[in-house]
């Protein structure tokens, strides 16, 4: 089997975002991007907290 025949892994949204050029963005657009990324970090941390809380609750039931 030739490795070129294998399907290529598509980059995740985060990987694609990290590769985007920032050179053509204005200061306003860069600040807006930071606000969106910070909001996404907060949302992601909340999801982690919820999952960890659920895991803790499940562990208490089976202890």
C-alpha positions in Angstrom: 0.0 0.0 0.0 1.3 3.4 -0.9 1.2 6.0 1.8 -0.1 8.6 -0.7 -3.3 6.4 -1.0 -4.2 6.8 2.7 -6.7 9.6 3.6 -5.0 12.7 4.9 -6.0 13.9 8.4 -7.9 17.1 8.1 -6.5 19.9 10.4 -8.7 20.7 13.4 -10.2 24.2 13.6 -7.6 25.2 16.2 -4.8 24.0 13.9 -6.1 25.9 11.0 -6.6 29.0 13.1 -3.0 28.8 14.4 -1.7 28.7 10.8 -3.7 31.7 9.6 -1.6 34.8 8.8 -2.1 37.7 11.0 -0.2 40.1 8.8 -3.3 41.5 6.9 -5.4 42.0 10.0 -5.9 45.5 11.5 -5.4 46.2 15.1 -9.2 46.3 15.6 -9.5 42.8 13.9 -6.6 41.4 16.1 -8.3 42.7 19.3 -11.6 41.3 18.1 -9.9 37.9 17.5 -8.4 38.0 21.0 -11.8 38.6 22.5 -13.3 35.7 20.6 -10.4 33.4 21.6 -10.7 34.4 25.2 -14.5 33.7 25.2 -13.7 30.3 23.7 -11.1 29.6 26.4 -13.7 30.4 29.0 -16.3 28.2 27.4 -13.8 25.4 27.1 -12.8 25.7 30.7 -16.5 25.5 31.7 -16.9 22.4 29.7 -13.9 20.8 31.4 -15.3 21.8 34.8 -18.6 20.3 34.0 -17.0 17.0 32.8 -14.8 16.8 35.9 -17.7 17.5 38.2 -19.7 14.7 36.5 -16.8 12.3 36.7 -16.4 13.1 40.4 -20.1 12.5 41.0 -19.9 9.2 39.2 -16.9 8.1 41.2 -18.7 8.9 44.4 -21.6 6.6 43.4 -19.3 3.7 42.7 -17.0 4.1 45.7 
